[in-house]
Amino acid sequence: MRKWPWAFAAGAILGSVLPAAAGGDEGAAATSFKFTPTYYRTTHERSAYDLNLRANRRQRTGWIGFYRRGEEFQQLRLGYEHALELASVRLVPSVQYASRGFLGASASAEIGERHFALVGLSRTNLKDYFNLNFDPNDSVLLGAGTRAFARSVLTVYQIKDDRLGTGQHVTHFVLRTSPDASRRWTIDVFAKAGRTADGEWVRGTGATLTYDFGRYFTRIAHDPHVNFTPERMLRAAFGWRF
């Protein structure tokens, strides 16, 4: 089963990477962490879990994760990304390695300030990989967004397979809104369509709801035709930052 390795999918571009806090020494910065355990329940499959730890220091972010589905499939992954600020452009290149011989790389950019464009490209070595973003692999990303609304960011973007001829594409409509400095809601409604591994054309609409409160966050998602299969998936996560 092949999935895409991107770290950027709009959420990363728009600040899911935590800002580093100032350290005690001048010019130094503390490292912040985010730990996310996730549970996956899929029709006609064993339930699975994933443990993911991200570490952020200034513009640099690294992560390690472990996914397991019973005795059927397990995989360890490592990744690194570096955010670069270039005038009104935020560029985020990333690389990722996973057991079973997988290698991947991506680059994405947010162009603009109040209103902005999103572009990105991802490539892998086509080895088996279970990434947990559930969008097409070896893809291009195109989209746009605005910060014109008070305490909110709205983005619309599409991730589309441009290498394997599957026709797979997922269009995301994402709203991030913060009632105050300590809370944030993120609503991601997505529509997908494309061919399965057997050549059947499928389409469906799903949604993800995330609530951040202080150092903690919880997330639940419903995904029809998960990974462009006939199966449906329910995902639930609860995590914290430290």
C-alpha positions in Angstrom: 0.0 0.0 0.0 1.5 3.3 -1.1 0.8 6.7 0.3 2.4 10.1 0.0 5.1 11.5 2.3 4.2 15.2 2.2 4.5 17.2 5.4 2.9 20.2 4.0 -0.8 19.6 3.2 -1.8 23.2 4.0 -1.9 22.5 7.8 1.9 22.4 7.9 2.2 25.3 5.5 -0.2 27.4 7.7 1.5 26.8 11.0 0.9 23.3 12.4 4.7 23.4 13.2 4.9 24.9 16.6 6.9 28.1 17.1 10.0 27.6 19.3 10.1 29.4 22.6 13.0 31.6 23.5 15.7 29.9 25.6 17.7 31.3 28.4 20.8 32.1 26.3 20.7 35.0 23.8 20.2 33.6 20.3 19.2 30.2 21.6 15.8 28.6 21.3 14.1 25.8 23.3 12.9 22.7 21.5 9.1 22.0 21.6 7.5 18.6 21.1 4.2 17.3 20.0 3.1 13.7 20.7 0.1 12.2 18.9 -1.3 8.7 19.5 -4.0 7.8 16.9 -6.4 4.9 16.6 -7.7 3.7 13.2 -10.8 1.6 12.7 -11.4 0.4 9.1 -14.2 -1.8 7.7 -13.1 -5.4 6.9 -9.6 -4.8 8.4 -8.0 -5.1 11.8 -7.9 -1.9 13.8 -4.5 -0.1 13.9 -2.7 2.5 15.9 0.1 5.0 15.3 2.4 6.9 17.6 4.0 10.0 16.3 6.5 12.4 18.0 7.5 15.7 16.4 10.3 18.0 17.7 10.6 21.6 16.6 13.5 24.1 17.0 13.1 27.4 15.3 12.5 26.6 11.6 13.6 23.0 11.9 11.2 20.1 12.6 12.0 16.4 12.9 9.6 13.5 13.6 9.6 9.8 14.3 6.5 7.6 14.0 5.5 4.0 14.3 2.4 2.4 12.7 1.0 -1.1 13.4 -2.0 -3.0 12.2 -2.0 -6.3 14.2 0.6 -8.7 12.8 -0.3 -7.7 9.2 1.7 -4.5 8.8 4.1 -2.3 10.8 6.4 0.5 9.8 8.8 2.9 11.4 9.3 6.3 9.8 11.7 9.3 10.2 11.4 12.7 8.7 12.8 16.2 8.6 11.7 19.6 7.3 13.1 23.1 7.3 10.9 26.2 6.8 12.6 29.0 4.9 11.2 32.6 4.9 12.0 34.4 1.6 10.2 37.8 1.6 6.5 36.9 1.1 7.3 33.3 0.3 7.4 30.5 2.9 9.2 27.5 1.5 9.1 24.1 3.2 11.3 21.3 1.8 11.2 17.9 3.6 12.6 14.4 3.4 11.4 11.1 4.8 12.6 7.6 5.3 10.6 4.5 6.4 11.4 0.9 7.0 10.7 -1.4 4.1 13.0 0.7 2.0 10.9 3.8 1.5 12.4 7.2 0.6 10.5 10.4 -0.2 11.0 14.1 -0.6 8.7 17.1 -1.1 8.8 20.9 -1.5 5.9 23.3 -0.9 5.4 27.0 -0.8 3.0 29.6 0.5 3.2 32.7 -1.6 1.6 35.9 -0.3 0.5 37.4 3.1 -3.2 38.3 3.6 -4.2 36.4 0.5 -1.8 33.6 -0.7 -1.3 30.8 -3.1 -0.2 27.2 -2.3 2.0 25.1 -4.5 3.9 21.8 -3.9 5.5 18.7 -5.5 6.2 15.3 -3.9 8.2 12.4 -5.2 9.1 8.9 -3.8 11.0 5.8 -4.8 7.7 3.9 -5.1 8.4 1.5 -2.2 5.6 0.4 0.1 4.8 3.1 2.6 1.9 3.8 5.0 1.7 7.5 5.4 -1.2 8.8 7.5 -2.3 11.8 5.5 -4.3 9.6 3.1 -3.9 11.7 -0.1 -2.4 10.6 -3.5 1.3 9.8 -3.6 3.8 11.4 -6.1 1.5 14.4 -6.5 1.2 18.1 -7.2 -0.5 20.5 -4.8 -2.3 23.7 -6.0 -4.5 25.9 -3.9 -5.2 29.3 -2.4 -6.1 30.9 1.0 -7.0 34.0 2.8 -6.5 35.5 6.3 -9.1 38.2 5.6 -11.5 36.9 8.3 -10.9 37.8 12.0 -8.9 35.1 13.9 -9.5 32.7 11.0 -7.7 31.2 8.0 -9.5 29.7 5.0 -7.7 27.5 2.4 -8.9 25.5 -0.6 -6.4 23.2 -2.3 -6.2 20.0 -4.3 -3.6 17.2 -4.2 -3.5 15.3 -7.5 -1.6 12.2 -8.7 0.6 13.4 -11.6 2.8 10.3 -12.0 1.0 7.0 -12.0 -2.1 7.7 -14.1 -4.6 6.8 -11.4 -6.7 10.0 -11.8 -6.7 10.2 -8.0 -7.3 13.7 -6.5 -8.5 15.1 -3.2 -9.9 18.6 -2.8 -9.7 20.1 0.7 -11.7 23.0 2.2 -10.1 23.9 5.4 -11.2 26.5 8.0 -9.0 27.3 11.1 -10.7 29.6 13.6 -9.6 30.7 17.1 -12.2 31.9 19.6 -9.3 33.1 21.8 -5.5 32.6 22.2 -5.8 29.2 23.9 -8.4 27.5 21.7 -8.6 26.7 18.0 -11.1 24.7 15.8 -9.9 23.2 12.4 -12.6 21.9 10.0 -11.3 20.0 6.9 -14.0 18.8 4.5 -12.6 16.9 1.6 -13.9 15.4 -1.7 -12.0 12.6 -3.4 -12.2 10.7 -6.7 -10.0 8.3 -8.6 -9.3 4.7 -9.5 -8.6 2.0 -7.1 -5.8 -0.6 -7.5 -8.3 -2.7 -9.3 -9.2 0.1 -11.7 -12.6 0.8 -10.2 -13.6 4.5 -10.2 -14.6 5.7 -6.7 -15.6 9.0 -5.2 -16.6 10.2 -1.7 -16.7 13.0 0.8 -15.2 13.0 4.2 -14.4 15.4 7.1 -11.9 15.9 9.9 -12.5 18.0 13.0 -9.7 19.1 15.3 -10.0 21.0 18.5 -6.9 22.6 20.2 -7.1 23.7 23.8 -4.0 24.9 25.6 -1.3 22.3 25.2 -3.8 19.5 24.2 -5.7 18.6 21.1 -8.2 16.0 19.9 -9.1 15.0 16.4 -11.7 12.8 14.7 -12.1 12.0 11.0 -14.4 10.0 8.7 -12.8 8.9 5.5 -14.8 7.1 2.8 -12.8 5.0 0.3 -9.7 5.4 2.5 -6.6 5.3 0.4 -8.8 4.8 -2.7 -10.1 1.4 -1.6 -13.8 0.3 -1.0 -13.2 0.6 2.8 -14.3 3.3 5.2 -12.1 4.5 8.1 -12.7 6.3 11.4 -9.7 8.0 12.9 -9.4 9.3 16.4 -6.5 11.0 18.1 -5.6 12.8 21.3 -2.3 14.5 21.8 -0.3 17.1 23.7 2.5 19.6 23.3 5.4 20.0 25.7 
